[in-house]
Structures are given as structure tokens and as C-alpha cells.
Amino acid sequence: MHNPACNALFSALRGGLLALVALCSVPALAAGKDAALEPYRLAYAATFNGMDINAERELRKIGDSYQLVTSAKGMLGSIIEEGTFKVDGQGIIVDQGYEYERNIIGMKKAEELSYDRSAGVAHFESKKKSRQVKLEGDYLNQLSFQVQLQRDLINGVTPLHYQVIARGKLKDYHFEILGEETLDTPLGQFQTVKVRRVREDNDRQTIMWFAPALNYLLVQLWQQEEDGDDHKLVIKSGTVNNQPIANGGKHS
């Protein structure tokens, strides 16, 4: 039987929960290094209507490319997102591919975004839709914008505004910094920066907490749906540069 609440949770996981990003207790970076590209693997836990959800997020370096993978699993289904990108000589993210798969109570959905740089277009494909987007700017996708958000938080860049190809359409994503907050997690107490997704087209609320001690990676997310249901995701374990995270960002 289709569960709208469960479907909403997994949709949230794809867009923001896993999103998804200087008090460096991670190893010091050499001059010129991009802290947002430090390899990591993070695990999160959530409970929604009594259902446990486990989620992971991992950034890998493969040759001269990077691969960002997010996944979430629960009793009723799973989702996985995977994106590959490079960073050019000017430090601009150049997407190479994006894939998304969801299986909830036997209902499957898949999407793919591929790039033809010579033709200047991105191709979106799903079972029901096929679209093209002209690459007229430094457009990002639903994973790579999260890397750029992390980079901008690290470097104090504002406004936090991104043009994102989402489901074959170009959309504007806006975020605002709400302030700083001390946050208790299973990995200890983190000093965090609190960020809100700004939406004008619906009443969904998404608030994220990023830890400067972890190069502004996501440690907690809270989301309230338009129907009033809410859920929370919190970090439970992880590594940065293969070093375990403990005690609020200090390595064990």
C-alpha cells in the first residue's frame, strides 16, 4: 500500500537531508587545497512515524574526478543518488553525470542526467519524461550544488544562490544563514552554522546545521512538510580523510 508520508520522507532525503555540507580539527589543508573536496563518509539516523531510516553520504576521488553518493534505506524502501564531476582550472564545478533510483514499497523510479558539452546541452531521462537543458551558465545538479554550498560556507560567500537542473528543469535554489548554534549529536557537541532553504512556492520548511569543524559538512537536518508532518536527520558516525569523527569534530 502506498504510504504518502513515507514517500515524502524519501523525497526529502534526496533533496536536502543528504545534502545532501575552519575550526579545523580535520587535518590542516595545504595552500590552495579545496576543503570541500576532502574525501569523507558520513552515516545518519532518523526516525519518522516510528520507522527507522539509515542514510549515508560519501565523497570519493576517482582519478581527476569526484563522485558523490548518497543513499537511504528503511523498512519500506530505499533511494540512491550518484553524481560525478570535475573541477576546472578556475575552480568551477563541471558536472559529468547524475543518476537517481528510488524503490518504495515496490514502486520504482529512475532518473538520469547526462551531459553533451560539445553540443552545450544536458539530457534528462526518466520513464515518463525526456528533456534537454541548454548549458548557458555554470549550472549545477541536485548533488553538485550541495558541494558548492559547502564551498561557499567555508569561504564566507553570499548570497547562497544556485541555478540547479532538477528533474530536467532549471530552478533557482536560495538559502539563508540564520546564525550559529551549539548542537548535541551522537558524535558529541558541535558548534554549527544554521541554514534555511528559502522557498516561495510552498510551505515546506527545511533547516540544516553545518559544522565548521568538519569543513561545513551536514550534521543535522529538520524538515516540516506542507501537511505539518516533520522529521529529523542527525549524524551518527563518519570519517574525514579516513580519520574517525568523535567528540564534536575531534578525531579519535
C-alpha positions as CSV (number, residue, x, y, z in Angstrom):
1,M,0.0,0.0,0.0
2,H,1.3,3.4,-0.9
3,N,2.3,5.5,2.1
4,P,2.3,9.3,1.3
5,A,4.2,10.1,4.5
6,C,7.0,7.6,3.7
7,N,7.2,8.9,0.1
8,A,7.5,12.5,1.4
9,L,10.4,11.4,3.7
10,F,12.3,9.8,0.9
11,S,11.7,12.7,-1.4
12,A,13.1,15.0,1.3
13,L,16.1,12.7,1.7
14,R,17.0,13.2,-1.9
15,G,16.8,16.9,-2.0
16,G,18.1,18.2,1.3
17,L,18.5,15.7,4.0
18,L,21.5,14.2,2.4
19,A,22.6,17.1,1.1
20,L,22.9,16.3,0.7
21,V,28.0,20.1,3.7
22,A,37.6,26.3,9.9
23,L,37.8,25.4,13.2
24,C,39.9,22.8,11.6
25,S,40.1,19.7,13.7
26,V,40.3,17.9,10.4
27,P,43.9,17.7,9.2
28,A,45.3,21.0,8.0
29,L,45.0,21.6,4.3
30,A,47.9,22.6,2.1
31,A,47.7,26.0,0.5
32,G,45.4,26.1,-2.5
33,K,43.5,22.9,-1.5
34,D,39.7,22.9,-1.6
35,A,38.4,21.8,1.8
36,A,35.0,20.8,0.3
37,L,36.7,18.2,-1.8
38,E,38.3,16.3,1.1
39,P,37.1,12.7,0.9
40,Y,34.6,11.7,3.6
41,R,32.0,9.1,4.5
42,L,29.1,10.0,6.9
43,A,26.2,8.0,8.3
44,Y,23.0,9.5,9.6
45,A,20.0,8.2,11.5
46,A,16.4,9.3,11.5
47,T,13.1,8.2,12.9
48,F,9.8,9.0,11.1
49,N,6.4,7.9,12.3
50,G,8.2,5.1,14.2
51,M,10.2,4.0,11.2
52,D,14.0,3.9,11.4
53,I,15.9,5.3,8.4
54,N,19.6,4.9,7.9
55,A,21.4,7.2,5.4
56,E,24.9,7.6,4.1
57,R,26.8,10.2,2.2
58,E,30.2,9.7,0.7
59,L,32.6,11.8,-1.4
60,R,35.3,9.8,-3.3
61,K,38.1,10.9,-5.6
62,I,38.5,8.8,-8.7
63,G,41.4,9.9,-10.9
64,D,40.8,13.6,-11.7
65,S,37.1,13.3,-11.0
66,Y,35.0,13.2,-7.8
67,Q,32.0,11.0,-7.1
68,L,29.3,12.0,-4.6
69,V,27.0,9.2,-3.5
70,T,24.0,9.5,-1.1
71,S,21.7,6.6,0.0
72,A,18.9,6.0,2.4
73,K,17.3,2.7,3.5
74,G,14.3,1.9,5.6
75,M,11.8,-0.9,6.1
76,L,9.6,0.4,3.2
77,G,12.2,1.3,0.6
78,S,15.4,2.9,-0.5
79,I,16.9,5.6,-2.6
80,I,20.3,6.2,-4.1
81,E,21.8,9.2,-5.8
82,E,25.2,9.4,-7.6
83,G,26.9,12.3,-9.2
84,T,30.3,12.6,-10.9
85,F,32.1,15.9,-11.5
86,K,35.4,17.6,-12.1
87,V,36.8,21.0,-11.0
88,D,38.4,23.0,-13.8
89,G,41.4,25.3,-13.6
90,Q,39.2,28.2,-12.5
91,G,37.7,26.2,-9.6
92,I,34.4,25.8,-11.3
93,I,32.4,22.5,-10.9
94,V,31.9,20.8,-14.2
95,D,29.3,18.0,-13.9
96,Q,29.8,14.8,-15.8
97,G,26.7,12.8,-14.8
98,Y,23.9,12.2,-12.3
99,E,21.7,9.2,-11.5
100,Y,18.8,8.7,-9.1
101,E,17.0,5.5,-8.2
102,R,14.1,5.0,-5.8
103,N,12.2,1.9,-4.7
104,I,9.4,2.4,-2.2
105,I,7.1,-0.5,-1.5
106,G,7.9,-2.0,-4.8
107,M,7.3,1.3,-6.7
108,K,10.4,2.1,-8.7
109,K,11.6,5.3,-10.2
110,A,14.8,6.2,-12.0
111,E,16.2,9.4,-13.4
112,E,19.4,10.2,-15.3
113,L,21.1,13.5,-16.3
114,S,23.9,13.2,-18.9
115,Y,26.0,16.0,-20.4
116,D,27.0,16.7,-24.0
117,R,29.5,19.5,-23.6
118,S,30.3,19.8,-27.3
119,A,26.6,20.4,-28.0
120,G,26.2,22.5,-24.9
121,V,23.2,20.6,-23.6
122,A,22.2,18.4,-20.6
123,H,19.9,15.4,-21.3
124,F,17.3,14.4,-18.7
125,E,15.7,11.0,-18.9
126,S,13.1,9.2,-16.8
127,K,10.5,6.6,-17.6
128,K,7.9,9.3,-18.4
129,K,9.9,12.3,-19.4
130,S,12.7,13.3,-21.7
131,R,14.1,16.9,-21.6
132,Q,17.0,19.0,-22.7
133,V,18.5,21.9,-20.9
134,K,20.9,24.3,-22.7
135,L,24.0,24.8,-20.7
136,E,24.1,28.6,-20.8
137,G,25.7,29.0,-17.4
138,D,27.6,27.2,-14.7
139,Y,24.5,25.1,-13.9
140,L,24.7,22.5,-11.2
141,N,22.6,19.4,-10.4
142,Q,20.9,18.2,-7.3
143,L,24.1,16.8,-5.8
144,S,26.8,19.2,-7.1
145,F,25.0,22.3,-5.8
146,Q,25.5,20.8,-2.3
147,V,29.2,20.8,-2.9
148,Q,29.1,24.4,-4.0
149,L,27.0,25.4,-1.0
150,Q,29.6,23.8,1.3
151,R,32.4,25.7,-0.5
152,D,30.6,29.0,-0.2
153,L,30.0,28.4,3.6
154,I,33.7,27.6,4.0
155,N,34.7,30.8,2.2
156,G,32.0,33.1,3.6
157,V,30.5,33.7,0.1
158,T,27.0,35.2,-0.1
159,P,24.3,35.2,-1.4
160,L,23.8,31.4,-1.3
161,H,22.0,31.2,-4.6
162,Y,22.4,28.4,-7.2
163,Q,20.9,27.5,-10.6
164,V,20.2,23.8,-10.5
165,I,19.0,21.3,-13.1
166,A,16.3,19.4,-11.2
167,R,14.1,16.8,-13.0
168,G,15.1,18.3,-16.3
169,K,14.1,21.9,-15.5
170,L,16.3,24.8,-14.4
171,K,15.5,26.0,-10.9
172,D,16.8,28.6,-8.5
173,Y,17.8,27.4,-5.1
174,H,18.2,30.0,-2.3
175,F,19.5,29.6,1.2
176,E,19.9,32.0,4.1
177,I,22.2,31.8,7.2
178,L,20.1,32.0,10.4
179,G,23.1,32.2,12.8
180,E,25.2,29.9,15.0
181,E,24.0,27.2,17.3
182,T,25.6,24.6,19.7
183,L,24.2,21.2,18.7
184,D,24.3,17.9,20.7
185,T,24.7,14.7,18.5
186,P,25.6,11.1,19.0
187,L,29.1,12.2,18.0
188,G,29.3,14.9,20.6
189,Q,28.7,18.6,20.8
190,F,29.2,20.6,17.6
191,Q,29.4,24.3,17.0
192,T,27.3,24.8,13.9
193,V,26.0,27.3,11.4
194,K,22.2,27.1,10.9
195,V,21.0,27.5,7.3
196,R,17.4,27.6,5.9
197,R,16.2,26.8,2.4
198,V,14.2,29.7,1.2
199,R,11.1,28.6,-0.7
200,E,8.4,30.9,-2.1
201,D,6.3,28.3,-3.9
202,N,5.3,26.1,-1.0
203,D,5.2,25.9,2.8
204,R,7.8,23.2,3.3
205,Q,10.4,24.2,5.8
206,T,14.0,22.9,5.7
207,I,16.7,23.8,8.2
208,M,20.2,22.4,8.2
209,W,23.1,22.6,10.6
210,F,26.6,22.5,9.2
211,A,29.8,22.0,11.3
212,P,32.8,24.2,10.6
213,A,35.0,21.6,12.4
214,L,34.1,19.2,9.6
215,N,34.6,21.6,6.7
216,Y,30.9,22.6,7.0
217,L,29.6,19.1,6.4
218,L,25.9,18.5,7.4
219,V,25.4,17.2,10.9
220,Q,21.6,17.6,11.3
221,L,18.6,18.5,9.2
222,W,15.0,19.2,10.2
223,Q,12.1,19.3,7.7
224,Q,8.5,20.1,8.0
225,E,6.1,19.1,5.2
226,E,3.2,21.2,4.0
227,D,0.8,18.8,5.8
228,G,2.6,19.5,9.1
229,D,4.5,16.3,9.4
230,D,8.1,16.7,10.3
231,H,11.2,14.6,10.6
232,K,14.9,15.0,11.6
233,L,18.1,13.5,10.4
234,V,21.3,13.5,12.6
235,I,24.8,12.3,12.1
236,K,25.8,9.2,14.0
237,S,29.2,8.2,12.6
238,G,31.7,9.2,10.0
239,T,35.2,9.7,8.7
240,V,37.0,12.6,7.1
241,N,40.2,11.7,5.2
242,N,39.8,8.2,6.7
243,Q,40.0,9.6,10.2
244,P,37.1,8.8,12.5
245,I,35.0,11.7,13.8
246,A,34.5,12.0,17.5
247,N,33.9,14.5,20.3
248,G,32.3,17.2,18.2
249,G,34.7,17.0,15.3
250,K,37.9,15.9,17.0
251,H,39.4,12.8,15.5
252,S,39.8,9.7,17.7
